[in-house]
């Protein structure tokens, strides 16, 4: 029984759907055209995104890791620096290696590199959807992921979660290919799966989930072999299967050790990373209720998924789930026996992290930030659902019915493009109509937690001060207090602007509005960074009243 009907297409090999018609080739060409267009947009806009609140320490961690290797493994400062040793260094190490040769500043180099990982994640999503449901579903998955603001808006400066999501999607894709080759997966496929899994482990310890997805599929195969040929034969087959997978396991372990050396320096370090990475006290908000990250309810992540994913993606998921529950009465003789196990892998990849958050209730904050890895498999499932809608429209209404359904999808996509353009470069603050849009989410959900507004805020503040002084900055110092990370001020502001941690001494106060941080210091608001009538960050002028200021910043606002 097939999870998805794709008109008359049936898979011929384990690798992908064949190109049976010119229409299939058109779907692939359109997907490639979208990828090229995304790359062009990235090339023109990556400089618009600000340094995130974590990037400076991550950049330092990458340089320290590079020093560790350049010193012959004697410089171990990286493993005592902040808490960064709890993470793998794949991205930061690559950034540290290429930074000296890049014509761009360090952080713009990092943003372009991160966007490259983001595009690789889209490619993996395309190939996964095409593998399971055909070229049209592959095209739909590309559109859904590119037009998912939670993903696209993070591909420039979320340098942990985007590379991790990309690595996990490639791991999932290769796992699905492997599921179709059991019990004798080719060495090359096992090796590539080891590369993807090792690279993912070289970013976050959470990549062990990739093994959890694959274990049930391997177990189902062994059980099926036992029913067909007896348990003795199945045990022999399982042993041979594990031997064929062992090169991939060795490659994954080696890559993890190279990219995250701390993980293998002592027994139990990986377990320590799992424990400590869920131990941060950070303020967050859910449906208007301020919370500490330790106190979030089990419905935190499901709620953020519901209000942050675009409506089209949610509709596709509903259709896919309904189709899986109802199923066709006629079995599909063309579907390979492994197809249901491949879909099981996708469902597990999309659901296990969310179920973990619901059941274990670890410390969670920043909305979907740490759960971006589920967005690509959700897009694959949604693409299969929308593909079913198109098939049903063709069956019930002929070509006119198909045309109407396609036009509705195109119109929804145009709406999403317009929304993302209006939000630029803050696409990740997007909320759908269930939350009342960005305006409805203001004060009820997290918005600019990366303080992406800082680049624009500093540029406008510099122009404001220059305009006061005849178009040029005076030769004097302006003291700035911040309720956000100091790194953007140091990177973007001229030397006349110096930072203080004392609100009372500040000439200007720059703050994000996320978690009401802007209320911690008084002053006359002179600049507001707004999108869709929602203020993401403010700059306050305190020069007139700071001498009479007697209060400091509220501890909660810090």
N, C-alpha and C positions, 0 to 999 in steps of 0.2 A: 504494500500500500504506500503510495507516494505522498510525501508531505506537501508537495506542490505540483500542480499541473502546469506545464509550460507548452501548451498547444501540442505540437507534434514532435517536440524535441526529446530525444532520449540519449543518455550518455553512452559513449562507445568505449571509453577507457576510464581508468581510475583518475586521470589527471584533470579532465575538464570535459565540458560539453563540446561536441564537434561543431564546426561552422557548416551547417547544412544548407543555409540559404544566404543570399546576399543581404537579407534583413538582419541576420545574425552578425554579419560583418559590419553592418551599419551601427549596430548597438555597440560593438567593440570600438569602432572608430569614434563614436560620440563620447564614450567613456574616456578614451585617450585625449580627445579634444578638450574635455573638461579638465583633465589633469594638467594639460599644457596651459590652459587658461588660468588655473589656480597658481601654477608656478610663476606665470607672468605677474599676476596680482601680488604675490608674495615678494617678487623682486622689486616692485615699485612701492610697497607699503611697509616692509619689515622695519624700516627706520622710524615708523610712527609709534611703535610700542615702547613703553617705558621699562626701565629696570624693575623687576619684581622685588618684593620684600625679602626673598630668599637668595637672590642671584649672587650677591657679593660673596656670601659665605660659600656657596657652591663653587664659584669661580676660584676662590682661595683653596678649597679642598682639591680641585683638579690640579692646581699648580703643586700642591704638597704631594699628591700622589705621583705626579711626574718626577718631582724631586726624589721621592722614595726609590724609583727605578733608576734614575740617573746617578744616584749615590751608591748604587750597588746594593740596595736594600738595607742601607744603614740609617738613612734619615727617616725616622718613624714619626715625625711630627703630625702627619696626616691622621694617625690613629689616636691622637689626643686632642684633635681640633674640634671644638664644639661637640655636636652629636653626629657629625657628618659621617663618621666611620660606620654608623649603623646602615648606611646606604652604599650601594655599589657606585663605582666611579666611571662607568662607561661614557656617559655624555661629557662629564666634566674633564675626564682625561683626554678625550678627543679634542675638546675645546682648547685645553691647555697646549696640546701638541700643535694645533693649527694656528693659534693666536699670533705667534711671532711672525708668521708668514702671511697673515691676512692684511689686506690694505684697509680694512675697516677697524674701528675701535673694538675693544674686547667684547663689549656687551652686544653690539650690533652683529658681530661675528657669531656670538652665541645664539642670538635670535634667528639668524639665517640658518644656522645649523639645526636649531630646534624645529624650525619650519620644515627642513628637509626630512627630519624624522616624522613630522606630522604627515607629509605627503606619502612617505613610505607606508604609514598606517592606512592611508586611503587606498593605496595600491593593493595592500594585503586584503583589505575589505572587499575590493573589487574582485580579486582572484578567488576569494572564499565564496562569495555569492555566486560567481560564475561557475565555480566548480560544482556547487550543489543545485543550482536552479537555472543555469543557462545565461547567455549573454545579456538578455534583457534585464534579468534580475541583477546582474552585475552592474549594469548601467544605473539602475534604480538605487542600488546601494551606494554607489559613488555620489550620486546627487544628494541622497539623504545625509551622508556623513559630511560632505563639503558644506552643506547648508544647515548643519547642526551647530549653532553658535557656541554651545558649551565646549565643543571640540575645536572648531576652527579658531575661535577667539583665544584659545589657550596654546595654539601651536607655536607662538612666537616666544613667550617668556615663561611658560610652565615647563621648565627644563628637566623635571623629574617625571611627571605624570604622563606627558605626551610621548617621550621616548619609551616609557614603560608600556603604555597602551599599544604603541606600534609593535614593540617586541612581542607582546602577548598575542596580538592579532596574527603575526607571522607564525608564532608557535601553534596557534589554533588552526590556521590554514594547513600547515604541514602535518599536524596531528590528524586532520581530516583526510589528507592524502594517504597517510600511513594506515588509517583505519580501513581503507579500501584495498590494502595490499597484504593484510594479515593472512596467514601467519608468516609470510616470507617477505617482509619489507626489504627493498633494495638498500644496499649499503649507502648509496648517495643520499637517499631520502632520510635515512636515519641520521646521517652526518649533518645534513642541513637542519633537521629538527634539533639536534644537539647545539648547533650554532645559535639558532633562534632562542632556545631555552637558556643557554649559557649567557647570551647577551642580555636577556630579560633579568636573569638572576644577578647580572652585573649592574643592575639599576636598583631593583627593590627585592627584598626577600620574599615579597608576595608572589613572585614568579613560581614558587612551589605549587601554586594553584594549578599551573599547567599540567603537572603530574596528576593532581587530583581529578582533573577532567578526563585524562586518558585512562586511568586505572579502571573505572567502570566499563569502558569500551573493551579493554583487553580482557576483563573478567567475563563479559558477555560472550566474547569470541571463544574463550576457553570452555565455557559452559555449553555453547553450541557444538563445539567439536566433541565434547564428552557425550552429548546426546546422540551424535551421529556415529562416533566410532569407539566409544567407551572411554573411561577415565584414564586408563593407562596410556592410550594413544594420545589423549588430550594433554597429559602431563609431559609426554615426550615432545609434543608440538609446542607446548608453552615454553619448555626449556630451550628449544631451538629458536623460538621467537625472541626470547630474552637475550640469547646470544647474539642475534642479529641486531638487537637494539643497543647492545653494550657499547659499540663505538660512539653512538650518539650520547649515551650517558657519560662516557669518558670525556668527550669534547665539551659537553655542558659543564662538567665539574672543573675542567681545566680553565675554561673561559671565566667561570665565576671566580676561581682563585686568582686569576690575573687581573680581573677588573675590580674585584672586591677582596683584596688580600687579607683584610682583617677577619673575614668570615672563616678562614681556614687556619688562623693563627692559634686558636685554642678550641678544644672541644666545647660545644655548647654555645659558641658565638652566634650562630644563626638563630637559636632559640632566644638568646638574649636580645637580638635585633627585633624579633617578633614581639617580644614583651615591651621593650623600651619604645618602639615606634608608635605604640598606641597609648603613650603615657604623657601627652602634652595637655596642660590646662590652657585652653584658648577660648575666648568668648565667641559665641555664635548665636544665631537666631533662627527660629522656626515658626512660621505662621504668626509672627508678631510677638513671640515669646522669647525673651533673652535667656540664653542657656550657657552653661559651661560645657566644654567638649566632653567632660566626663558624665554629664547628666542628660545627654541627648536620648530621646525615646527611641524605641525600635523602629518607628515609622519615619525617622529622619531621612534616610537615604531614599526609600520608596517615594516619599513626598517630593523630595527635590527632583527625582527622575520625572515625576508626574508633571511638575510645573516648569521644568527647564528644557525638556525635549520638545521640539516643534510638533505642532498638531498633526502634520502629515505623518511623521514618524510614529506617533502614538496610534493613529488610525491604522497604519500598516501592521503594528504589533497586535492590535485587537483582532484584525482579520486573520492574521497568522495563527493566533491562539485559537480562534474559533474554528479555523480550518483543521488544525491539529486535533481538536476535540471532536469535531463532527466526522471528518474523514470521508473519503469516497467509498461507496459500496463495492466498486469494482477495483480489484487489485491492478496495479500497473505492472504488466509483465516485463516492461523495459527497464524498470528500476533495479539497480544492482542490490544485492542483499545487504551490502554495507551502508546503503544510503541512510537508513534509519539511525544507524550508529553515528554517522557523521552529523546528522541533525541533533542527535543527543549531545554531542560534543559542543555544538553551538549553544544549545539551550543551557548546558551546564556552565559554559563560559559567561553567559549573560546573567545567570541567576545565582551562582554560588557566592560571589562576593557580596551580593545584596542580602542573601539569606544569612551569611556570616554577620553582616552589620546588624540585621534584625535580631538574631539570636544571641550573639556574643556581646553586642552593644559596647564595642571599644570606644575610646575617645575619638570623636569625629567632629570635624569643623570644615568651614569653607564649602559647604554644599556638596557638589559632585566632584570636587577637585581630586580626591583620592580614588574616585570610582570611574574615572574616564575610561578605564580598560573595558568596562561593560558596554560602552557606547557602540564600538564597531560591530560586535556580535548582535546587538539590538538592531542596528541598521540592516544587517543581513536578514534577520528574521522579518523586519518590517518590509524590506524589499520583496521577500517572498510573498508577504500578504498583499502588497500592492500589485504584484504580478498576478496573483489570483484574481484580484478585482478586474484587471485588464482582460484576463481570459474569460471571466464571467460576462463582462460587458460585450466581448466579441461573440460569445455564444448566444446571449439573449438579444442583443440588438444589432448584430452584424458589424460591418465596418463603421456605420454611424455611431453605434453604441461604444465601440472601441475609441473612436475619435473623441467622443464627449468625455469619456473617462480620462483619456490622455490630456485633453485640454484642461480639465479640472486639476490634474496633477501639475501640469505646467504652470497654471495660474497660482497654485499654492507655492510652487517653487519661486516664482517671480516675487510673490509677497515676502518670502523669506530673504531673497536677495536684497530687496528694498530695505527690509528691517536691519539687516546686517550692515548695509551701506550707511544708514542713518546712525547706527551705533558706533561705527568705526572711530577709533580703534579699540572700542570697548565691547566687542561682540559677546564676550563671555558673561556680561551682566544680563543677557537676554532672559526673559521669562515669557511663557506662552499665555494664551487667553484664560487658562484655568487659574492663573495667578493674577489676572487683570493686566497682563503685560508688565513692562518694566515699571510703569507708574503704579500699578497695583502691588507690585512686589516691594516698592520703596517702604522701608521701615518694617517689613514683614519677613523678608528673606535677605540673605547676604548678597551684596552687590559687588563693589569694586574692592574685594579683599586683597588683591595684589597691588593696590594703589597705582594702577596703570594711568590714572589721571595726572600723575606727578610730572611727566614730561611736558604736557601742555600747560600745567599750572606754573611751572618754573619759567617757561618761555614767556608766558603772559606777564608774570611778575617782573621779569627783567625789563620787558617793554614798558610796563607801567612806571617803574622807577625812572627809566630813561626819559619817558615822556614828561615827567615832572622836572627834569633837569635839561630841558632844551634838546632832547633827542639823544643824549649821551649819558652813560653812567658816571656819576661823580666819583672822585678819588677818595672814597670813605667806605667804612664797613657797615653793612646792614646785618643785624643779628636775626636769625630765623629759628623759631621753635617748630617742631614737627610732631604730629601725631601719626606717624607712619615711619617707614624705613628711611634712614639718612642717606642711603647710597645714591638715589637719584639726584639729591641736592649736590652732592660732591661731584657727580658725573656731568650734570647739565648746567649748573649755575656758574657764573664767573666768580673769580676770587673775592670780589667785594661782598659776597654773601657767605656768612659764617653761621654755623649751627650752635645752638645752645639747648640745654635740657631744662632751662629755667624759663617758664612762661613769662614771668615778671620782667625779665631782662630783654625780651624779644621785641624787635621792631615789627616783625611779621610772624604770622602763625599759619602754617600750611597743614591741612588735615583731610583725611578721608572722612566721608560721612558714614562709612560702614561701622556698625555697632555704636553709632552716635558719638564717635570719637571727637567730632568737631565742636562738641559742646563743652570740652574741657578747658578752653581758654577764650577769654573775651577779646573783642576787637571789632572794628568795622569791616564788614565783608566787602571786599573790593573785586574779588574774582570768584566766579562759580563755574566749575566744569560740569556742564549739563549735557545729557542725552535724553531725548524724548521727555523733556520737561522734568527730569529727575536729576538732582544735584548729586554728583559722585564725589566731588571734593571741593574744598573752599580755600581761599587765601584771605586772611584777615589782617588789616592794618592796625597796629597797636601803638603807633608812635604818639598819638595825641593823648592817650589815657594811660600809658604804661607806668608813668610816675605815680599815679594814684592807685595802681593795681595792687591789691593786698592778697588776693587769693592765688593759689597755684593751681596747677592742673589737678583735677580730681583723679584719684587713684584708679577709679573704674574706667576712666577714659583712656588711661595709659594702656 
